[in-house]
Amino acid sequence: MTVSSPKKLTVIFRIEAGCLGPEGSSHVARFCVQARAKLQSLHGGFIEWDVVPRDDKTLPEIDYAVSGKKLSRDQASRFLSVFNFEIDNFEMTVFDELPEMIDQYFGR
């Protein structure tokens, strides 16, 4: 099912430079662009991905919003349930895809 863009769930996925190795800070911005494209191709029907470096460690790795308004995790859970996704499984899937995306980025 495809949802019009203003009604899509925005998933803000923050990537720590350290997950890209000791030189991660020089790669993280480019990696975020590639990761966004990959995630959008997998889950683009009702999600708009915003993949950014996690420069502020006080912010969570994943946040949710709709039409620019931040959602609580409970609100995001209800949104995802409309598409038969359970939020814990959804997040686990995203984090499980991260190593594969890193390997693709570095051409491994």
N, C-alpha and C positions, 0 to 999 in steps of 0.2 A: 504494500500500500504506500502510495506517495502522498505526502502532505504538503500544502503550499508553504513556501518559505517562512512567512511570518508566524505560522502556527507550528513550525518545527521545533523540536527540543534542541536547544544549543547545549552541547556538551563541551565544557572547557576542560581540556586535558593538559595538565602541566607536566612537562618532562624535565627531570633533573639532569643537568649536564653530566654528572658523575656516572649515570647509567651508560654513557657513551665512552667510558674509559678515561684515562688520565688527561687526554687532550679534548675532553668532551665540551668544554666551554667554547672551543673554536668550531665545533660541529653542530651544536644544539639548535641554532636558528635554522640552518639548512635541513637538519633532520626533521624539525617540526613541520616544515613545508611538505616534505615527502610523506611523513606519517599522516598528516591531514588528508592528503590525496588518497592514501591507502585506506584509511578508515572511512572516508566519504564513499569510496567505491564499495565497501562492505556493508555500510549501515546508513546510506544516504537517503533512503526513502522517507524517513520521518525525523532524521537527525541532521543537524548542521554542526560540523566539528570545528572547534577552535583549539588548535594544538599550539601551545606556547611554551617557552622556557619557564621553568619554575624558579624564578629569581628570588621570590619572597617565600621563604620556608614556612611562614605562618599561614599561607594559603593552602588549602587541600589540593591533592593531586587531581581531583575531579570535582567540578562544580556544574550546576545545571541552570539553565535559564530558558524562558520563552519570551519572544518579542522584547528582549533586552532586560527583562525582569528576572532577578535571581529567584530560583526555586529552592525550597528546602529539600532535603533528601526524600522526605515523605511525599512531597508534591511530585518530585521527579519519579518516584516509585509508582505513583498512581498514573502518571503520564505513560510510563513504559508499559504498565500492565494492560493498557488499551491495545498495545501491539503484541501482547502475550510474552513480554519480557519481564523477568524478575530482576530487580536492580542489582542484587548481589551477584547473580550469574552474569548479568550484563557487564558489570565492572570487572569481574574475574576474567571474562572473555577478552576485554580490552587489554588488561594487564598480561594475559597469556600471549596476546599477539605482539606485544612489545619486543621480546627477544628476536622474533622473526623479522620484524621491521628493522631492528638494529642490524641484524645480519645482512639484510637486503641493502641497507644504506652503505655498509662497508664492503659490499660485494662478496660476502662469504657464502 
